[in-house]
Amino acid sequence: MSSIINDPFKSAFDSLDEFADIISQVLQCPITIEDANHRLLAYSTHDERTDPARISTIIGRRVPEKVINQLWKEGTIPALLKTNQPIRVESMDDIGLSNRVAISIWKQDEVLGFIWALEIDKSLTENDFTLLKKAADAAKNKLLQLQTRKNKKEERFQEFFWKLLTGHLTLEKEIIENFHSLQITPAASFAILVFQFQENISGKVEQFISYILKTSQRLKIILHTIDCNHLILLVSANNIENPFNELEQFSHTFVSKMNDRYSIKNISPVYSSIYDDYQKIGKAYQETLKVLTIKEKFPLETENIFNYQKLGIYQLFDILLEKRKSEEYVNYSLKMLHEYDRKHNSNLVETLEVFLNKDNNINDAARELNVHANTLNYRLKRIAEIGEVNFKDPNQKMILYLDLKLEKYLGV
């Protein structure tokens, strides 16, 4: 009997479901086994005692997002990512969680998954904790096998996604066949979402990203890949009443979690238009890159712009630049104002840009420039005289605004 208590998990088991039942029999409580991203791998079946959180996990095949978020907030998951010891979790009635004990399954310095034991009719003892540690060690090889298979599958997904992004798959029939061969259901409508990180994404940060993407239940992510400092997602827009709003909410949540949980800051999210033709994935991807380029050139003006549709005139910059170059056009008013600023060490061009940025609002522009409204009025009179600018002519103001932005785009 003592040898069974000391090592009840030594014998081979065919599946993780069978292993979950063995742990449940040994500890006399319901068991669930999850991967590192809280996807359900197995659960004990012979015991009907449970709680709402476990029921939701079994039905959805993953831990509900609200449960994961709460376990992060009260410190359980951060603790599980640091120790190989069992951790007791007190009940949280608002998310349907009863008392339970959790332990991480480790391979060297990487967490492969978790075992959760519900304390329904009994509290686990120190001896039970020792048994739970043995169970976590015994589960390691099975989880490694699953991880290897998952990595090979991910490689096939990534290769297919890059072919779509770079336009190497152009026939709709061929694209749909690839989706089906990879057992991916293509969405009727989709968008490309890109997160730009400050630095190239390391293997460790990639794990953090994968965790957040796979535990998020806000948007359906069809495919994802990483390119240097860019995380690129293909997301479903099916059955979403306001997809742009949903994309923005998802983006803010992702950025916030990367900051709060892992102290990774200053991530810039952008997303494309909504499409229903997979031959246009490359076009959608180019839209996101365009938005990132514009945001880098105009950080203040585009601070609250994340989507190609809202770029406004910035969508047309490449066309306008080509036209300006071919015509060798010079904006006479701006030329005169630049020359005056250089001669007199003044800032009339900056004043003009801020005034136009603020939609001709004297008070807002004066506040931005940190000058009195009377001072601004005087400068505007000088701009009108030197640059021959008629502030009552909307056409002239519009072309001045465009040419000011094009100068900034070119770094003039």
N, C-alpha and C positions, 0 to 999 in steps of 0.2 A: 504493500500500500504506500509506503513512504517513497518508493521510487517513482510511483505514478504522480504523487504530489510534487515531487522534486522536478520531474521532467515529463509532464503530460503531453507535450507537443512534439516529442522527438520523432514519433512515427510519421510516415509520409501521408500527405493528404492530396486528393485529386484536384480539388478546386478550393477557391477562397470561400465559397458558400459553405462547403463541408467544414472548412477550418473555423468559420464563424460559429457554426453549431457546436464544434468541439470546445471552443473558448467559453461559449454560453453554458455548456454542461459543466465545465470545470468550475466556473465562477458563479454559477447559478443566477445569471442575470442576462437580459437581452444585449446583443452585441451588434455594432455596425462597423464595417471597415471601409475607409475612404482613401482615395488617392490624395496627392499633395494639394490638389485644387478642389477638394471636397466633393468630388464625384463619387457616388456610391459604387463600391466594388462588390460588396457582399454584406449580407445581414443574416442573423440567426433566425430560423423559421419556426422552430418548435415552440417558442414562447410567445404568447399573445400579449403579455404585459408590455406596455409601451407608453409613449407620450406624444402630443401633437407634433413636436419638432421631428421626431423619428418617423412618424407616419408620413409627413410631408416629404421627408428625405427619400423614403422608400418609393412613394408614388412618383415623385419628380426625378428620381435617380440622382439627385444631388441635394446638398444642404441648401435650404432657402437662403436667399441673399440677406434678408433681415436678421437671420440667426448668425450668419457669418459676421455681419457688421457689428452686431452686439458683442460677439465673442472677441472681436478685435478691440472694441471700446473698453471692455472690462478686463482686458489683458490676457485672456486664455490663449488665444492663438499666438501672440508674441512670445508667451512663455513656452508653448509647445515647439516653437521654432528654435528654442535655445537649449532645451534639456531633453535627455532620454528617460527622465523619471516620470511616473504617472502624475497627473495633475487632477485634483478634485475640483469640480465645477458645481457651484451652488445653483439651485433652481432659479429660473427666471420666468415667472408665470406669464409676463406680457408677451413673450415670444414662444410660449408653449414648451419650455425646456424644464425637465425635472432634474433632480440631482443625478450627476453622472461623473465618471472618471475617464480621462482621456490620456492616451500615450502616443508619442510619435514613433513611426517606424523609420529608422535611420540606415543609410548606407554611407559610412565614413562621416562627412560633414554635410550630407544632403538629406533632407526629409523626403521620404518616398510616399508617406501616407500616415493615416491615423487609425487607431482602434478606440472606439467609444463603448463604454460599459455603463448601462443604466442601473442606478441604484433604486430599484422599485420597492422591493420588500426587505432589502438588507443594505448595510453600508459595507463596502469592501474593506478588508483588514490589511495589515502590513503583509501578511502571507499572500493575500490576493494580489497585492501590488507586485510582489516578486513574480507571481505567476503571469501577471499581465506583461511584465518586462520580457519574460521568456516567450510569450506569445508574439510580441512585437519582433523579437529576434527571429523567430521561426517564420514569420510572414515575409521577411525581407526578400528572400529569393523569388517568391511568387510575384512580388511587386516589381522586382528587377526585370523579370521576363515580360511582364505587361508593359513596362516602360520601354524596353527594347523594341517591341512590336509597334508601340505608339510612335516612337521616334522615326522608324522607317516609313510609317504612314504619313507623318508630318512632312518628311522630305518630298514625298510624291505630291502632297498638297502644295508645298512651296514652289516646286518646279512648274506645276500647272498655273499657279497664280502669276508667276513671273512671265510666263508665256502670254497670259492675258494682258498684263500691264504693259508689256513691250510690243504688243501687236503681232506676236508670232502665230497666234491662232486667230484667223480672220473669218472662217466659215462658221455660221451659226450652228449648223448640224454637227460639225466637228467639236465645237465648244460644249454643246449639250451632251454629246457622247462622252466627253472627258469628265463632265460633272457626274454622269451616271456611273462611269467605270470606277470613280473614286467614292461612290455611294454618298454623294453630296446632292441635296435637293436645291436646285437653283431657285432663287427668289424671283417673283414676277417683276419686281422693281428693286433697285439697289442704289447705293452711293459708295464712293471711295472716301475714306476718312484717314487723314495722316496726322500723326503726332510728331512734331520736331523736338528732339531733345537737345540740350546744350552740348552734349558730348556723344561720341559713338557709343552705341548700346553694348555693354559688356554681357558676358554670359550670365552673371549674377542678376543684373538688371533685367535681362530677358526672362529669367525665372519669375521675377516680381511681376513683370508685364503679363506673362502667361497666367499667373495666379489671378490677377485682377480681371482679365478678360474672361477666364473660365468660371469665375464665381459671380460675374455680373449677369443679371437676368433682365436687364433693361432693353438691350437690343440684341437681335440675332446676328452673330458674327459668322459669316460664311467661310471666309479665308483670311489669314493674316500672314505677314512676313516682315522682315526687318532689313533695312538697307542703310548701313552706317549709323546715322543718328535719326533715322526715320522709322517709325512704326507705321505700317500701311495695312489698313483693314478694308475688306469688302463686306459691307453690312446690308442686311435686308431692310427694305422700306415697306414691306408688305403690311397691309392692314393697319397702317399708322396714319391717324387723322392729320397730324401736323408733323411730317417727317423732319423738317428743318429744325423745329423746336426740340424734337426728340434727340436729334443728332447733337444739338448744342448742349442739352442737359447731360447726355451721356459723356460728351467731351469734358465738361466741367467736373463731373463726378470722377472720371478717370484721373484727370490732372490733380484733383483734390486728394484722392486716395494715394497716388504716388508720392505726394508731398507729406501727407499725414502719417502714412505707414512706413515709408522708406526714405523720407527727407530728400526726395529728388524733386528739384524745383525748376521753374521757368520752362515748362513744356508748352509749346505752341500747337494748339489743335486747329486743323482746317478740314473742310469737307467740300465735296463736289456738288454738282446738281444731281437731281434724281433721274435715273435712266431705267429703261425697260429692255434695252438691247445690249446683250453682252459683247457685241462687236465694238461697243463704245466704251469699254472699260479703260482702254488706253487714253481716250479723250478725257474721261473723268479724272484719271490720274494726273494728266497734264494740267487740268484745271486746279488741282490742289497745289501742284508745284508753282503755278502762276501766283496763287494767293500767297504762298509763303514768300516768294520773291518780292511781291508788292509790300507785304507786311514788314519785311526787313528794310526796305527803302523808306517806308512811311509808317514807322511804328506808332506815332501819336495819332495820325489821321485814321489808321486802320485798327486801332486798339480793340475795338468791339466788332470787328469784321472777321468772321471765321469761314465764310462761305462764298464761293465764286459768284453766286447770284447777287450778292450784296456789294460786290466790288465797284459797281457803278462805272464811272468813266475809266477806272483803272483797267477794266477789261480791254480797253481799246488802245492801250499805250503802245504796244508793238506796231500796230497799224499806223498810229499817229507819228511815231518816230521814223518809220520808213518814209512816210510822206514828207516830213520835215527835211530829212536827209536828201531825198531826191530833188526837192525844190530849192535846197540851200536857203531855207526861209529864216529870217531874223525878225523877231518881234521888236519893232522900233521902240515902243514905249518902254519895254523892259531893258533894252540896250541903253537908252538915255538914263534910266534910273540907276542901273548898275554903274555907269560911268560917273554919275553924280556921287553915289555912295563911295566909290573908290577915291575920288578927289577930296571929298569933305569928311571922310570917315564917318558917314552917317548910316542909317539903317532903313531907308525908305522901302527897299524891296521886301525886307522882312515885315515891315509895317503893312505893306500892301497884301502880302500873303496871309497874314493873320486876320486882317480885316475881311478878306474874301472867305477865308476858312470859317469865320464866325457869321457868315451870311449877312455882311454889311451891318452888323449890330455894333454900334459905337461902344456901348457899355461893356459888352462881353470882350470885344477886341482890346479895349483899354485895360481891362482887368488882366487879360492874358499877357499884354506887353508891359504891365505894371507901370502905366502912366495915367495921368489925369485925362478925362474925356476931352478937355479943351486942347491939351497937347496933341492928342490924336487928331482932332479936327484940323489943327494947324498943319500937321504932317500930310494929311489927306489933300489939303489945298496945294501944298508943295508938289505932291505926286501928280495931281491933276495938271499943274503948270508945267513941270519938267518933262513928264512923260506924255503930255497931251492926252490925259485919260479923262473920259467922260463917265462919271460914276452913275449917270442916269441911263446909260446905254447897256442893256443886258448882254448884247452880243460881244461888246468889247470886254466887259467884265468876265464873260465866260472864256474867251480866248486867252485873256491874261491868266486866269486861274489854271487853265490847261497847260499853258506854256511854263508857268511857275513850277507845276508838278513835273513836267517833262524835264526841266532843268535839274530838279532834285533827283529824278530817276537816273539821269546821266551823271550825277555827281558834279554838275557845273557849279 
